[in-house]
């Protein structure tokens, strides 16, 4: 029996130690690896248009608006929406007025929603990397004009700023899986 125990202790490969080693490496990597890798922050480039837009919008049906034309102008603050209604009346809105449109005014809210889908949306905070919404335009030629030459011209003259912000997929900080505190009932 003594020879049998010596044989088990002395040689041979034990898979149990391989599993323990792999588990230990996994724990060490997850505990130390994600903190020092620079993954806590990501860089993002923000683009702020320096030029403005004149946007022509027509009411197609009751409270259903579409963009008929957009043209780029030199000064962002001179941006305007020219709205033509079914009854033939017209309104003009500045960029600031469009930003302040209240949700309880359905007609004005519909105008704002359509403007957000076009190039004027970039002035109101929509990322310039996002595309234009085809349904915001009255026809294919108006969409093509804005989508191709207009959008690229607006992007090429925009002011670009690089910012660092917390990485939402990072595992460190408040609310992370490593948190040792728990609140609640």
DRENRO-467678 format. One line per field, with one value per residue: residue number from 1; chain; x, y, z of N, C-alpha, C in turn; residue in one letter. Coordinates in Angstrom, 1 decimal, always signed. Layout:
N
num = [NUM, ...];
chaine = [A, ...];
neast = [X, ...];
nnorth = [Y, ...];
nup = [Z, ...];
caeast = [X, ...];
canorth = [Y, ...];
caup = [Z, ...];
ceast = [X, ...];
cnorth = [Y, ...];
cup = [Z, ...];
residu = [a, ...];
***
This chain:
185
num = [1, 2, 3, 4, 5, 6, 7, 8, 9, 10, 11, 12, 13, 14, 15, 16, 17, 18, 19, 20, 21, 22, 23, 24, 25, 26, 27, 28, 29, 30, 31, 32, 33, 34, 35, 36, 37, 38, 39, 40, 41, 42, 43, 44, 45, 46, 47, 48, 49, 50, 51, 52, 53, 54, 55, 56, 57, 58, 59, 60, 61, 62, 63, 64, 65, 66, 67, 68, 69, 70, 71, 72, 73, 74, 75, 76, 77, 78, 79, 80, 81, 82, 83, 84, 85, 86, 87, 88, 89, 90, 91, 92, 93, 94, 95, 96, 97, 98, 99, 100, 101, 102, 103, 104, 105, 106, 107, 108, 109, 110, 111, 112, 113, 114, 115, 116, 117, 118, 119, 120, 121, 122, 123, 124, 125, 126, 127, 128, 129, 130, 131, 132, 133, 134, 135, 136, 137, 138, 139, 140, 141, 142, 143, 144, 145, 146, 147, 148, 149, 150, 151, 152, 153, 154, 155, 156, 157, 158, 159, 160, 161, 162, 163, 164, 165, 166, 167, 168, 169, 170, 171, 172, 173, 174, 175, 176, 177, 178, 179, 180, 181, 182, 183, 184, 185];
chaine = [A, A, A, A, A, A, A, A, A, A, A, A, A, A, A, A, A, A, A, A, A, A, A, A, A, A, A, A, A, A, A, A, A, A, A, A, A, A, A, A, A, A, A, A, A, A, A, A, A, A, A, A, A, A, A, A, A, A, A, A, A, A, A, A, A, A, A, A, A, A, A, A, A, A, A, A, A, A, A, A, A, A, A, A, A, A, A, A, A, A, A, A, A, A, A, A, A, A, A, A, A, A, A, A, A, A, A, A, A, A, A, A, A, A, A, A, A, A, A, A, A, A, A, A, A, A, A, A, A, A, A, A, A, A, A, A, A, A, A, A, A, A, A, A, A, A, A, A, A, A, A, A, A, A, A, A, A, A, A, A, A, A, A, A, A, A, A, A, A, A, A, A, A, A, A, A, A, A, A, A, A, A, A, A, A];
neast = [+0.8, +2.0, +3.7, +1.9, +0.7, +3.0, +3.4, +1.2, +1.7, +4.2, +4.5, +3.1, +0.5, -1.7, -4.9, -6.5, -4.9, -4.4, -6.9, -7.3, -5.3, -6.0, -8.5, -7.5, -5.9, -8.0, -9.5, -7.5, -7.0, -9.5, -9.8, -7.6, -6.9, -8.8, -8.7, -6.3, -6.1, -6.8, -9.4, -11.4, -12.3, -13.5, -12.8, -14.5, -15.5, -16.9, -19.1, -19.7, -21.8, -20.8, -21.9, -25.1, -28.6, -31.2, -34.4, -37.0, -40.3, -43.2, -46.7, -48.2, -50.5, -53.1, -51.4, -49.1, -46.0, -43.3, -39.9, -39.0, -36.9, -33.5, -30.9, -27.6, -26.2, -24.0, -23.9, -24.6, -26.5, -28.4, -30.1, -33.2, -36.6, -38.9, -42.2, -44.9, -48.3, -51.3, -53.5, -52.3, -51.0, -48.1, -45.3, -42.4, -39.6, -37.1, -33.9, -33.7, -36.4, -37.4, -36.2, -37.4, -40.1, -43.1, -44.5, -47.2, -48.4, -49.5, -49.2, -46.9, -45.1, -45.0, -43.7, -41.2, -40.3, -40.0, -38.0, -35.9, -35.2, -34.0, -31.2, -31.3, -31.6, -29.0, -28.2, -29.7, -28.7, -28.6, -26.4, -23.8, -22.8, -24.9, -27.3, -29.6, -33.1, -35.1, -37.9, -38.5, -38.4, -40.0, -39.6, -37.6, -35.5, -35.1, -34.2, -31.9, -30.3, -29.7, -28.6, -26.3, -24.5, -25.1, -25.0, -22.3, -20.9, -21.7, -20.6, -17.8, -17.1, -17.6, -17.0, -14.8, -14.5, -12.7, -13.6, -13.3, -15.0, -16.7, -16.5, -19.2, -19.2, -17.3, -15.9, -15.5, -15.9, -18.8, -21.7, -20.7, -19.9, -18.2, -18.7, -18.9, -20.8, -24.2, -27.4, -30.8, -33.8];
nnorth = [-1.2, +1.2, +1.6, +2.2, +4.7, +6.3, +6.2, +7.7, +10.2, +11.0, +11.1, +11.8, +13.6, +15.9, +16.9, +18.5, +20.5, +22.0, +23.0, +24.6, +26.5, +27.8, +28.9, +30.6, +32.4, +33.6, +34.9, +36.7, +38.2, +39.4, +40.9, +42.7, +43.3, +44.9, +47.4, +48.8, +49.1, +51.4, +51.5, +52.9, +55.4, +56.8, +58.3, +60.8, +62.5, +65.5, +67.4, +70.6, +72.5, +75.3, +76.8, +77.8, +76.9, +77.3, +76.3, +74.9, +74.1, +72.3, +71.9, +68.9, +67.3, +67.6, +68.7, +67.2, +67.4, +68.1, +68.4, +70.6, +71.9, +72.6, +74.9, +75.9, +78.4, +81.2, +82.0, +80.6, +81.5, +82.8, +80.9, +79.5, +78.5, +78.2, +77.9, +76.6, +76.4, +74.4, +76.0, +78.1, +80.1, +81.4, +80.9, +82.0, +80.7, +81.1, +79.5, +79.4, +79.7, +77.3, +75.4, +75.9, +75.1, +74.0, +70.9, +70.8, +72.0, +70.8, +71.3, +72.9, +71.2, +69.1, +70.3, +70.8, +68.1, +67.2, +69.0, +68.1, +65.7, +66.5, +68.5, +70.6, +69.5, +68.9, +71.3, +71.4, +69.6, +66.9, +64.2, +64.8, +62.6, +60.9, +59.9, +61.5, +61.6, +60.0, +60.1, +62.6, +64.3, +65.8, +64.8, +62.7, +64.0, +66.4, +65.1, +63.8, +66.0, +67.3, +65.1, +64.4, +66.6, +68.8, +67.9, +66.9, +69.3, +70.8, +69.3, +69.4, +72.0, +72.2, +72.7, +70.9, +69.0, +67.1, +65.0, +63.4, +60.8, +58.9, +55.4, +53.5, +50.7, +50.1, +48.4, +49.6, +51.9, +53.7, +51.8, +49.6, +46.2, +45.5, +46.8, +47.2, +48.0, +48.0, +49.3, +49.7, +47.9];
nup = [+0.0, +0.7, -1.4, -3.4, -2.7, -2.9, -5.6, -6.5, -5.5, -6.4, -9.3, -12.5, -14.1, -12.8, -13.3, -11.7, -10.6, -12.9, -13.5, -11.1, -11.5, -13.9, -13.1, -11.1, -12.6, -14.2, -12.2, -11.2, -13.6, -14.1, -11.8, -11.6, -14.3, -15.8, -14.7, -15.1, -17.8, -19.2, -19.9, -18.7, -19.6, -22.6, -25.8, -27.6, -30.5, -30.9, -33.0, -34.0, -35.8, -37.8, -39.7, -41.0, -41.6, -44.0, -44.0, -45.8, -45.3, -46.0, -45.4, -45.9, -45.5, -43.1, -40.3, -41.1, -42.1, -44.4, -45.5, -48.1, -49.2, -48.4, -47.6, -47.2, -45.2, -44.3, -41.5, -38.4, -36.5, -38.1, -39.0, -40.2, -40.3, -42.8, -43.0, -44.8, -44.9, -45.3, -45.9, -47.2, -45.7, -44.1, -41.9, -40.0, -38.4, -36.0, -35.2, -32.4, -31.6, -32.6, -31.0, -28.6, -28.9, -27.6, -26.4, -26.2, -28.3, -31.1, -33.9, -34.1, -32.9, -34.7, -36.8, -35.6, -35.2, -37.8, -38.7, -37.0, -38.3, -40.5, -41.9, -40.1, -37.7, -36.8, -35.8, -33.6, -31.8, -32.5, -33.3, -35.7, -37.0, -37.5, -39.8, -42.2, -42.0, -44.2, -44.4, -43.6, -45.7, -48.6, -51.2, -53.2, -54.5, -52.9, -50.6, -51.5, -52.3, -49.8, -48.4, -49.7, -50.9, -49.2, -46.4, -46.3, -46.7, -44.5, -42.4, -43.0, -42.4, -39.7, -36.2, -34.4, -31.5, -29.2, -26.6, -23.4, -21.9, -19.3, -19.7, -20.5, -20.4, -18.7, -15.8, -13.4, -10.6, -9.2, -8.8, -10.1, -10.8, -8.9, -6.6, -3.1, -1.4, -0.5, -0.9, +0.2, +0.6];
caeast = [+0.0, +2.9, +4.2, +0.8, +0.6, +4.1, +3.2, +0.2, +2.3, +5.4, +4.6, +1.8, -0.1, -3.0, -5.8, -7.1, -4.0, -4.6, -8.2, -7.1, -4.4, -6.9, -9.4, -6.8, -5.6, -9.2, -9.8, -6.5, -7.2, -10.8, -9.7, -6.6, -6.8, -9.7, -8.5, -5.1, -6.0, -7.3, -10.8, -12.4, -12.7, -13.5, -12.8, -15.6, -15.4, -18.2, -19.0, -20.7, -21.9, -20.5, -22.8, -26.5, -29.5, -32.5, -35.2, -38.4, -41.2, -44.6, -47.7, -48.7, -51.8, -53.3, -50.3, -48.1, -45.1, -42.1, -38.9, -39.0, -35.6, -32.6, -29.8, -26.6, -25.9, -22.8, -24.0, -25.5, -27.6, -29.4, -30.9, -34.6, -37.5, -40.0, -43.2, -46.0, -49.4, -52.3, -54.3, -51.5, -50.4, -46.7, -44.6, -41.0, -39.1, -35.6, -33.4, -34.0, -37.8, -37.7, -35.7, -38.4, -41.4, -43.7, -45.1, -48.7, -48.8, -49.3, -48.7, -45.5, -44.3, -44.8, -42.7, -39.9, -39.9, -39.5, -36.8, -34.9, -34.8, -33.2, -30.0, -31.4, -31.4, -27.7, -28.1, -30.5, -28.1, -28.5, -25.0, -23.6, -22.5, -26.1, -27.8, -30.8, -34.3, -35.7, -39.3, -38.7, -38.3, -41.1, -39.4, -36.2, -34.5, -34.8, -33.4, -30.5, -29.5, -29.3, -27.9, -25.0, -23.6, -25.3, -24.5, -20.8, -20.4, -21.9, -19.6, -16.5, -16.8, -18.0, -16.0, -14.6, -13.9, -12.6, -13.9, -13.2, -16.2, -16.7, -16.9, -20.4, -19.0, -16.2, -16.4, -15.0, -16.7, -20.0, -22.6, -20.1, -20.1, -17.2, -19.2, -19.0, -21.9, -25.6, -28.5, -32.1, -34.5];
canorth = [+0.0, +2.3, +1.8, +2.7, +6.1, +6.9, +6.3, +8.7, +11.4, +11.3, +11.5, +11.9, +14.9, +16.1, +17.9, +19.4, +21.7, +22.8, +23.8, +25.6, +27.5, +28.5, +29.7, +31.7, +33.4, +34.2, +35.8, +37.8, +39.1, +40.2, +41.9, +43.6, +43.6, +45.9, +48.7, +49.5, +49.1, +52.6, +51.3, +53.6, +56.5, +56.7, +59.6, +61.0, +63.7, +66.2, +68.3, +71.7, +73.3, +76.7, +77.4, +77.7, +76.3, +77.8, +75.0, +75.2, +73.0, +72.5, +71.0, +68.0, +67.0, +68.3, +68.5, +66.4, +68.3, +67.6, +69.4, +70.7, +72.4, +73.1, +75.5, +76.2, +79.8, +81.4, +82.3, +79.6, +82.2, +83.2, +79.7, +79.8, +77.5, +78.8, +76.9, +76.9, +75.6, +74.0, +77.2, +79.1, +81.0, +81.1, +81.3, +81.9, +80.4, +81.1, +78.3, +79.4, +79.4, +75.9, +74.7, +76.2, +74.7, +73.2, +69.7, +70.9, +72.6, +69.7, +71.7, +73.3, +70.0, +68.3, +71.1, +70.5, +66.7, +67.1, +69.7, +67.3, +64.7, +67.1, +69.1, +71.6, +68.7, +69.0, +72.5, +71.2, +68.6, +65.5, +64.0, +64.9, +61.3, +60.3, +60.3, +62.2, +60.8, +60.1, +60.4, +64.0, +65.1, +65.8, +64.0, +62.1, +65.0, +67.2, +64.3, +63.6, +67.3, +67.5, +64.0, +64.3, +67.8, +69.7, +67.3, +66.9, +70.7, +71.2, +68.6, +69.8, +73.3, +72.2, +72.8, +69.5, +68.9, +65.7, +64.9, +62.1, +60.6, +57.6, +54.3, +52.9, +49.3, +49.9, +47.7, +50.3, +53.0, +53.5, +51.0, +48.5, +44.9, +45.4, +47.6, +46.4, +48.5, +47.8, +50.1, +49.3, +47.1];
caup = [+0.0, +0.7, -2.8, -4.2, -2.3, -3.4, -7.0, -6.8, -5.1, -7.1, -10.7, -13.2, -14.3, -12.1, -14.0, -10.7, -10.5, -14.1, -13.3, -10.1, -12.1, -14.8, -12.3, -10.4, -13.6, -14.5, -11.1, -11.2, -14.7, -13.9, -10.7, -11.9, -15.7, -16.4, -14.1, -15.5, -19.2, -19.8, -20.5, -17.9, -20.4, -24.1, -26.4, -28.5, -31.2, -31.1, -34.2, -33.8, -37.1, -37.7, -40.7, -40.7, -42.5, -44.3, -44.2, -46.3, -44.9, -46.4, -44.8, -47.0, -45.1, -41.8, -39.4, -41.7, -42.8, -45.1, -46.0, -49.6, -49.6, -47.4, -48.1, -46.2, -45.1, -43.6, -40.1, -37.8, -35.8, -39.0, -39.4, -40.2, -41.0, -43.5, -43.0, -45.6, -44.4, -46.4, -46.2, -47.9, -44.8, -43.8, -40.6, -40.0, -37.1, -35.8, -34.5, -31.0, -31.5, -32.9, -29.8, -27.5, -29.2, -26.6, -26.8, -26.2, -29.6, -32.0, -35.2, -34.0, -32.5, -35.9, -37.5, -34.9, -35.4, -39.2, -38.7, -36.4, -39.2, -41.6, -41.5, -39.0, -36.5, -36.3, -35.0, -32.3, -30.9, -33.1, -33.7, -37.1, -37.6, -37.8, -41.2, -42.3, -42.0, -45.5, -44.3, -43.3, -47.0, -49.5, -52.3, -53.3, -54.9, -51.8, -49.7, -52.1, -52.2, -48.4, -47.9, -50.4, -50.8, -48.0, -45.2, -46.3, -46.6, -43.1, -41.6, -43.3, -41.8, -38.3, -35.2, -33.8, -30.2, -28.6, -25.2, -22.8, -21.0, -18.7, -20.5, -19.9, -20.2, -17.7, -14.6, -12.2, -10.2, -8.6, -9.5, -10.9, -10.2, -7.8, -5.5, -1.9, -0.6, -1.0, -0.3, -0.2, +1.6];
ceast = [+0.9, +3.5, +3.1, +0.6, +1.8, +4.0, +2.2, +0.8, +3.4, +5.3, +3.2, +1.3, -1.5, -3.8, -6.4, -6.2, -4.2, -5.9, -8.0, -6.3, -5.2, -7.9, -8.7, -6.4, -6.8, -9.6, -8.8, -6.7, -8.4, -10.6, -8.7, -6.5, -7.6, -9.4, -7.4, -5.1, -6.4, -8.7, -11.8, -13.0, -12.6, -13.5, -13.9, -15.3, -16.7, -18.0, -20.1, -20.7, -21.6, -21.3, -24.2, -27.3, -30.8, -33.3, -36.6, -39.2, -42.6, -45.5, -48.3, -50.1, -51.9, -52.3, -49.3, -47.2, -43.9, -41.2, -38.9, -37.6, -34.8, -31.4, -28.9, -26.3, -24.6, -22.9, -25.1, -26.7, -28.7, -30.2, -32.4, -35.3, -38.6, -41.1, -44.4, -47.1, -50.4, -53.1, -53.6, -50.8, -48.9, -46.2, -43.1, -40.5, -37.6, -35.2, -33.8, -35.5, -38.1, -37.3, -36.7, -39.8, -41.9, -44.4, -46.6, -49.2, -48.5, -48.7, -47.2, -44.6, -44.0, -43.7, -41.3, -39.4, -39.4, -38.2, -35.6, -34.4, -34.0, -31.9, -30.1, -31.3, -30.0, -27.4, -28.8, -29.9, -28.0, -27.0, -24.8, -23.2, -23.7, -26.6, -29.1, -32.0, -35.1, -37.2, -39.6, -38.8, -39.6, -40.9, -37.9, -35.2, -34.1, -33.9, -32.0, -29.7, -28.9, -28.3, -26.5, -24.2, -23.8, -24.7, -23.0, -20.2, -20.5, -20.9, -18.2, -16.1, -17.2, -16.8, -15.9, -13.9, -13.8, -12.7, -13.7, -14.4, -16.1, -17.2, -18.1, -20.2, -17.9, -16.7, -15.9, -15.9, -18.0, -21.0, -22.0, -20.3, -19.1, -17.6, -19.3, -20.2, -23.2, -26.6, -29.8, -32.7, -34.6];
cnorth = [+1.2, +2.6, +2.5, +4.2, +6.9, +7.1, +7.5, +10.1, +11.9, +11.7, +11.6, +13.3, +14.9, +17.2, +18.9, +20.6, +22.6, +23.6, +24.9, +26.8, +28.4, +29.4, +30.8, +32.8, +34.2, +35.3, +37.0, +38.7, +40.0, +41.2, +43.0, +44.1, +44.7, +47.3, +49.5, +49.6, +50.4, +52.5, +52.2, +54.8, +56.2, +58.1, +59.7, +62.4, +64.3, +67.2, +69.3, +72.5, +74.7, +77.5, +77.2, +77.1, +77.1, +76.5, +75.4, +73.9, +73.3, +71.4, +70.2, +67.6, +67.7, +67.8, +67.4, +67.2, +67.6, +68.7, +69.4, +71.2, +72.8, +73.7, +76.0, +77.7, +80.0, +81.5, +81.4, +80.3, +82.7, +82.1, +80.0, +78.6, +78.4, +77.8, +77.4, +75.9, +75.3, +75.2, +78.3, +80.1, +80.5, +81.6, +81.2, +81.7, +80.5, +79.8, +78.2, +79.1, +77.9, +75.1, +74.8, +75.7, +73.7, +72.0, +69.8, +71.6, +71.6, +70.2, +72.1, +72.1, +69.1, +69.0, +70.8, +69.1, +66.6, +67.8, +68.9, +66.2, +65.2, +67.7, +70.0, +70.8, +68.7, +70.2, +72.4, +70.1, +67.2, +65.3, +64.1, +63.6, +60.6, +60.8, +61.1, +61.2, +61.0, +60.5, +61.9, +64.9, +64.8, +64.9, +63.6, +63.1, +66.0, +66.4, +64.1, +64.9, +67.5, +66.4, +64.0, +65.6, +68.6, +69.1, +67.3, +68.3, +71.1, +70.6, +69.1, +71.2, +73.3, +72.3, +71.5, +69.6, +67.5, +65.8, +63.5, +62.0, +59.2, +56.5, +53.6, +51.4, +49.0, +49.3, +48.4, +51.4, +52.7, +52.7, +49.8, +47.2, +44.7, +46.2, +46.8, +46.9, +48.2, +48.6, +49.5, +48.4, +45.7];
cup = [+0.0, -0.7, -3.7, -3.9, -2.9, -4.9, -7.3, -6.4, -6.0, -8.5, -11.3, -13.2, -13.6, -12.7, -13.0, -10.6, -11.8, -14.0, -12.3, -10.7, -13.0, -14.1, -11.6, -11.4, -14.0, -13.5, -11.1, -12.4, -14.6, -12.8, -11.0, -13.3, -16.2, -15.8, -14.7, -17.1, -19.9, -20.4, -19.7, -18.6, -21.9, -24.6, -27.5, -29.2, -31.4, -32.2, -34.0, -35.1, -36.9, -38.7, -40.3, -41.8, -42.7, -44.7, -44.6, -46.0, -45.4, -45.7, -46.0, -46.8, -43.7, -40.8, -39.8, -42.6, -43.4, -45.5, -47.5, -50.0, -48.4, -48.1, -47.0, -46.3, -44.2, -42.1, -39.4, -37.1, -36.8, -39.6, -39.3, -40.8, -41.6, -43.7, -43.9, -45.2, -45.6, -46.8, -46.9, -47.0, -44.5, -42.5, -40.8, -38.6, -37.1, -35.2, -33.1, -30.7, -31.7, -31.7, -28.7, -27.7, -28.1, -27.2, -26.9, -27.4, -30.7, -33.4, -35.1, -33.6, -33.8, -36.8, -36.9, -35.2, -36.8, -39.3, -38.1, -37.3, -40.3, -41.1, -40.3, -37.7, -35.9, -35.5, -33.6, -31.5, -31.4, -33.6, -35.2, -37.8, -38.0, -39.1, -41.1, -42.4, -43.4, -45.4, -43.9, -44.6, -47.9, -50.7, -52.3, -53.6, -53.8, -50.8, -50.2, -52.0, -50.8, -48.0, -48.5, -50.1, -49.6, -46.7, -45.1, -46.1, -45.2, -42.2, -41.8, -42.7, -40.3, -37.4, -34.5, -32.5, -29.7, -27.1, -24.7, -21.8, -20.5, -19.7, -19.9, -19.7, -19.3, -16.4, -13.3, -11.8, -9.5, -9.4, -10.3, -10.1, -9.0, -6.5, -4.2, -1.0, -1.3, -0.2, -0.7, +0.9, +1.4];
residu = [x, x, x, x, x, x, x, x, x, x, x, x, x, x, x, x, x, x, x, x, x, x, x, x, x, x, x, x, x, x, x, x, x, x, x, x, x, x, x, x, x, x, x, x, x, x, x, x, x, x, x, x, x, x, x, x, x, x, x, x, x, x, x, x, x, x, x, x, x, x, x, x, x, x, x, x, x, x, x, x, x, x, x, x, x, x, x, x, x, x, x, x, x, x, x, x, x, x, x, x, x, x, x, x, x, x, x, x, x, x, x, x, x, x, x, x, x, x, x, x, x, x, x, x, x, x, x, x, x, x, x, x, x, x, x, x, x, x, x, x, x, x, x, x, x, x, x, x, x, x, x, x, x, x, x, x, x, x, x, x, x, x, x, x, x, x, x, x, x, x, x, x, x, x, x, x, x, x, x, x, x, x, x, x, x];
***
